Amino acid sequence: MTRFPMTVEGERALREELDHLKSVERPTVIAAIAEAREHGDLKENAEYHAAREQQGFIEGRIQEIESKLSASQVIDVKKVTNTGKVIFGVTVGLMNLDTDEEVRYQIVGEDEADIKKGRISVTSPIARALIGKEEGDVVNVRTPGGDVEYEISEVEHL
């Protein structure tokens, strides 16, 4: 079975969502279905059909989360010695050598990626170019807008 890397925070967020779906959303939609059934003819009952559709989405999401959690490999980067090398879970400070612009990214699993929060997927072009490099290395990243050179200014295990 293929294992997918995930940070401790990513696993926690998925488990919280799973718990919410099972303890809040699922019982709510079951109650809505029961109430809609009481209104009679199910063929023309829009509330019933909407509740059943919502139930399908909830059950699908529960299965998806359980599958992701069972196939995940949770990596706590705080327990790994900081050698200055870029690995999964670290936060990397980068200096764009063309514009002198500084950016910081945490390398996370695919489901955790959120560029607005500075979290990039381990499978993204930037992360793939950075993995295995060290502080002070210059990395060439191929982007849709052309090649960009970054210098790794900092590697943090946060």
C-alpha positions as CSV (number, residue, x, y, z in Angstrom):
1,M,0.0,0.0,0.0
2,T,1.3,3.4,-0.9
3,R,1.7,5.7,2.1
4,F,1.1,9.5,1.8
5,P,3.0,11.9,4.0
6,M,1.0,14.2,6.3
7,T,2.0,16.6,9.0
8,V,0.7,16.2,12.6
9,E,-1.4,19.3,12.1
10,G,-2.9,17.9,8.9
11,E,-3.8,14.7,10.6
12,R,-5.4,16.6,13.5
13,A,-7.5,18.7,11.1
14,L,-8.8,15.6,9.3
15,R,-9.6,13.8,12.5
16,E,-11.5,16.9,13.8
17,E,-13.5,17.1,10.5
18,L,-14.2,13.4,10.7
19,D,-15.4,13.7,14.2
20,H,-17.6,16.7,13.3
21,L,-19.1,14.8,10.4
22,K,-19.9,11.7,12.4
23,S,-21.1,13.4,15.6
24,V,-22.9,16.6,14.2
25,E,-23.6,16.5,10.5
26,R,-24.6,12.8,10.2
27,P,-27.2,12.9,13.0
28,T,-28.6,16.2,11.7
29,V,-29.2,14.9,8.2
30,I,-30.7,11.7,9.5
31,A,-33.1,13.7,11.6
32,A,-33.9,15.8,8.5
33,I,-34.7,12.7,6.5
34,A,-36.9,11.3,9.2
35,E,-38.8,14.6,9.4
36,A,-39.2,14.8,5.6
37,R,-40.5,11.2,5.5
38,E,-43.3,12.2,7.9
39,H,-44.6,14.7,5.3
40,G,-45.9,11.9,3.1
41,D,-45.3,11.3,-0.6
42,L,-41.6,10.9,-1.1
43,K,-41.7,11.2,-4.9
44,E,-42.6,14.9,-4.7
45,N,-40.9,15.8,-1.4
46,A,-38.0,18.2,-2.2
47,E,-36.9,18.3,1.5
48,Y,-36.5,14.5,1.5
49,H,-34.5,14.5,-1.7
50,A,-32.3,17.4,-0.6
51,A,-31.6,15.6,2.7
52,R,-30.8,12.3,1.0
53,E,-28.4,14.2,-1.3
54,Q,-26.7,15.8,1.7
55,Q,-26.4,12.5,3.4
56,G,-24.6,11.1,0.3
57,F,-22.1,14.0,0.4
58,I,-21.5,13.5,4.1
59,E,-21.0,9.7,3.8
60,G,-18.7,10.2,0.8
61,R,-16.6,12.7,2.7
62,I,-16.4,10.3,5.8
63,Q,-15.2,7.5,3.5
64,E,-12.7,9.8,1.8
65,I,-11.2,11.0,5.1
66,E,-11.0,7.5,6.6
67,S,-9.2,6.3,3.5
68,K,-6.7,9.2,3.6
69,L,-6.0,8.6,7.3
70,S,-5.5,4.9,6.8
71,A,-3.0,5.5,4.0
72,S,-1.2,8.4,5.7
73,Q,2.3,8.4,7.1
74,V,2.3,11.1,9.8
75,I,5.6,12.9,10.1
76,D,6.4,15.1,13.1
77,V,9.2,17.3,11.8
78,K,9.8,18.7,15.3
79,K,11.2,15.3,16.3
80,V,13.7,15.2,13.4
81,T,17.1,16.8,13.9
82,N,17.6,20.0,12.0
83,T,20.6,19.5,9.7
84,G,19.7,22.4,7.4
85,K,18.5,20.0,4.8
86,V,15.0,20.5,3.2
87,I,12.7,17.6,4.0
88,F,9.0,17.0,4.3
89,G,7.3,19.2,7.0
90,V,10.0,21.9,7.3
91,T,9.5,25.6,6.7
92,V,11.8,27.0,4.1
93,G,12.9,30.6,3.7
94,L,13.6,31.5,0.1
95,M,15.2,34.5,-1.5
96,N,14.2,35.2,-5.2
97,L,17.6,36.0,-6.7
98,D,16.0,38.1,-9.5
99,T,13.7,40.3,-7.4
100,D,15.3,40.0,-3.9
101,E,11.8,39.0,-2.7
102,E,11.7,36.7,0.3
103,V,9.0,34.0,0.7
104,R,8.5,31.3,3.3
105,Y,6.8,28.0,2.6
106,Q,6.0,24.9,4.7
107,I,6.2,21.7,2.7
108,V,3.1,19.6,3.5
109,G,0.9,16.8,2.2
110,E,-1.3,17.3,-0.8
111,D,-4.5,17.8,1.2
112,E,-2.9,20.3,3.5
113,A,-1.6,22.7,0.8
114,D,-2.8,26.3,1.0
115,I,-0.7,28.8,-0.7
116,K,-2.4,31.7,1.1
117,K,-1.1,30.2,4.4
118,G,2.3,29.5,2.9
119,R,1.8,25.8,2.8
120,I,2.8,24.0,-0.4
121,S,2.3,20.4,-1.5
122,V,5.3,18.1,-1.4
123,T,4.4,17.3,-5.0
124,S,4.5,20.9,-6.2
125,P,7.3,22.0,-8.5
126,I,8.9,24.3,-5.9
127,A,8.9,21.6,-3.2
128,R,10.2,18.9,-5.6
129,A,13.1,21.3,-6.5
130,L,13.8,22.0,-2.8
131,I,13.7,18.5,-1.3
132,G,17.2,17.3,-0.4
133,K,18.9,20.7,-0.8
134,E,20.5,22.6,2.1
135,E,20.6,26.2,3.5
136,G,22.7,28.4,1.2
137,D,22.0,26.3,-2.0
138,V,20.7,28.0,-5.1
139,V,17.7,26.2,-6.6
140,N,16.3,26.6,-10.1
141,V,12.5,26.2,-10.2
142,R,10.6,25.8,-13.4
143,T,7.3,27.7,-13.2
144,P,4.7,28.5,-15.8
145,G,6.1,32.0,-16.0
146,G,9.6,30.8,-16.7
147,D,12.6,29.6,-14.6
148,V,13.1,31.3,-11.2
149,E,16.3,31.0,-9.1
150,Y,15.9,30.9,-5.3
151,E,18.5,30.8,-2.6
152,I,17.6,28.7,0.5
153,S,18.1,31.2,3.3
154,E,16.6,29.2,6.2
155,V,15.3,25.7,7.0
156,E,13.2,25.5,10.2
157,H,11.6,22.6,12.0
158,L,8.5,24.3,13.4
